[in-house]
Amino acid sequence: MMNVKEKVLQVMRSRAALQDKALGGEYPFRMATWNLRLAMEKEFPDEEWRSADLRKILMEMAKDGTVSKDTHASRIGQAVWRLEVR
């Protein structure tokens, strides 16, 4: 069974692959917390996903270096996360 961090990475990587396919190149992949929550609910419908919990998980992942908070695109109330490890 996958832990929560692996599930988040799986969803972000699959969305990054869709972006690469659509745009035809490898651009930095960014995703807002709310959009990640919606994608997690679609990918794993049996589990409950809350934005506050995802923010805590993403902050832990930022310490690990797998994601980072995009300071330019983030605003108060909505953080945007950048996938660092594909």
Summary of the structure (lengths in Angstrom):
residues: 86
radius of gyration: 12.3
end to end distance: 21.0
largest distance: 35.3
contacts: 217
relative contact order: 0.21
helix: 52%
strand: 14%
